[in-house]
Amino acid sequence: MPMDGLTLGFLSLELQDTLRDGRIEKVTQPERDMLVLLIRAQGKNHKLLLSAAPSFARAHLTEAAYQNPQDAPMFCMLMRKYLQGGRLTEIRQLGGDRVLKLTIENRDEMGDTALRELYLELMGRHSNLTLVVNGRIVDAIRHVSGDMSRVRQALPGLPFTLPPEQDKIDPAVLSEETLLARLSQTAGPVDRALAGAVRGLSPVSAREIAFRVTGQQRADVKELKLQDICSKVCAFFAELRQKKPPTAQMGPDGLMADVLPFPYLSLDTQSQRPYPTLSKALDDFYFGRDRRDRMNQKSASLKRLIKTVQERDEKKLALQEEELSSAARMEEYRVCGELLTAQGYLVSKGAEQALLPNFYDPTGTPLKIALDPALTPAQNAQKYFKRYRKAKVARDLAKEQKEKTLAEMALLEQLSFDLEESETEQDLFEVRRALETAGLVKAPGGKKQQKQKESAPLRFYASDGTEILAGKNSAQNDRVTGAAKGNETWLHAKDMPGSHVIIKAESPSREALETALRLAAWYSRGKGAAVPVDYTLRKHVKKPGGAPAGFVIYTNQKTVIVSVTEAEIAGMKRE
């Protein structure tokens, strides 16, 4: 369920209770459509995330560590100028809709007290985050010009206007009379009628309210006493703040499928899990989804590049195999040349073919040899020897090229997997650098690129506290394996791209080994479905000279078939 007005109403009250009169200590912009405010309130530091991402627009407190760009964007610099050091005086939802207003009291350039207003609009692809001073836009995280919208622009210096109000009732002023007037003009299911009459209700929330007031899943407006329904709906909204606690709707796979501001009786109550705060639930729900969506967008060009090269390699491989197949006749050419050299006296002058005894055939069956009638038997023999040498060279070259093509395809398969596992800009940079090193993409020209910090591998802890490392890409695999001690245990999915996993202990416990086996199975192309996992001591793992990043050979391994689910991995202690 997207963040609707009902959920935002609960959230605004929660944020107001937690952050009121807090001081904005720091402003960062991890993504082009996301702002994070570090706020000191009630003796604690809180990180308030404000996102105008089209797919995941939201607001909540977060505990996640977001990677910030090396150079702060201009919007971020402007927000720091106007907001940093200011006091958050109010957080309020406007009109029961998906608009959140933050009022910040700060000092202007003259040292006088001034108010700044930050508006977050959670409107899907129209979502935006806008700073307003004295009724005018200072800047918006997403500029909207007149060419993009004739109704409402969002550009610095323009007067700020709120999104056009929907022809629906604000829940704050909802009354039996106004709701009765609306519902009496509609037909069909009650939930659809409520969603069309009251602001801020998603279909899921509207179905929940309809179920609570009618006791039916799909009651029809015409079949009920509207006066009673309107009375119950108004009572529901009047008692809304007492409906707790926030809840996570769990899916069949054991992972969060939705976030609800309170337990929804219209859904499976057995699969709902209470959360201490709505912010915590939203943070857990959105973090992984948002990160995967952004990584998919940022890695799209690299994915297209890898796919293009893979398709080219498949065509090359087919041609090389065809070349090897045709070169298989080279021994036949050599035999023809040998027979003509030894038995040319049996060939008639001007003959187009000859049937000669084949002393290379154990059965002695004669071999029919095609001839050029314009050439002598000796010249025909030399022609066959020439074809033999040419086929031999072609075979050796095709064999060498095929080995290179297969190695490149294996590298591309690994890099494709690395892209899927990328979680940060650093991860993507390392995949691109691997492509550049392999000569599959040109390094960017122009000014010298800033040195990137090495990305960190995944770090887990088994139930007994044993530390386990897993590389997320080829470069990390090299570093994880290279830094491991000889008697530490090394694991990898057998015959498929995947993470190098290291148990940071000699003679690990059974719990640590089982945890590491699950990690190696999950962080592989097999994704945990009956994956064969090899494990051995690090001292038995070698990297051949000149091999690409992440490529190793190993011995003395044992193999275990492992199956694991995403829910099991999510439940592991991770740093």
Sequence and secondary structure as in RCSB ss.txt:
>XXXX:A:sequence
MPMDGLTLGFLSLELQDTLRDGRIEKVTQPERDMLVLLIRAQGKNHKLLLSAAPSFARAHLTEAAYQNPQDAPMF
CMLMRKYLQGGRLTEIRQLGGDRVLKLTIENRDEMGDTALRELYLELMGRHSNLTLVVNGRIVDAIRHVSGDMSR
VRQALPGLPFTLPPEQDKIDPAVLSEETLLARLSQTAGPVDRALAGAVRGLSPVSAREIAFRVTGQQRADVKELK
LQDICSKVCAFFAELRQKKPPTAQMGPDGLMADVLPFPYLSLDTQSQRPYPTLSKALDDFYFGRDRRDRMNQKSA
SLKRLIKTVQERDEKKLALQEEELSSAARMEEYRVCGELLTAQGYLVSKGAEQALLPNFYDPTGTPLKIALDPAL
TPAQNAQKYFKRYRKAKVARDLAKEQKEKTLAEMALLEQLSFDLEESETEQDLFEVRRALETAGLVKAPGGKKQQ
KQKESAPLRFYASDGTEILAGKNSAQNDRVTGAAKGNETWLHAKDMPGSHVIIKAESPSREALETALRLAAWYSR
GKGAAVPVDYTLRKHVKKPGGAPAGFVIYTNQKTVIVSVTEAEIAGMKRE
>XXXX:A:secstr
    HHHHHHHHHHHHHHHTTEEEEEEEEEETTEEEEEEEETTEEEEEEEE  TTT EEEE        SS  HH
HHHHHHHHTT EEEEEEE TTSSEEEEEEEEE TTS EEEEEEEEE  GGG EEEEEETTEEEEESS B TTT S
S  B TTSB       SSB GGG  HHHHHHHHTT  SBHHHHHHHHBTT  HHHHHHHHHHHHSSSS BGGGS 
HHHHHHHHHHHHHTGGG    EEEE TTSSEEEEESS  TTS GGGEEE S HHHHHHHHHHHHHHHHHHHHHTH
HHHHHHHHHHHHHHHHHHHHHHHHHHHTTHHHHHHHHHHHHHHGGGS TT SEEEE  TTSTT   EEEE  TTS
 HHHHHHHHHHHHHHHHHHHHHHHHHHHHHHHHHHHHHHHHHHHHH  SHHHHHHHHHHHHHTTSS    SS   
       EEEE TT  EEEE SSHHHHHHHHHHS TTEEEEEETTS B  EEEEEES  HHHHHHHHHHHHHSBT
TTTSSEEEEEEEGGGEE  TT  TT  EE S EEEEE   HHHHHTSEE 
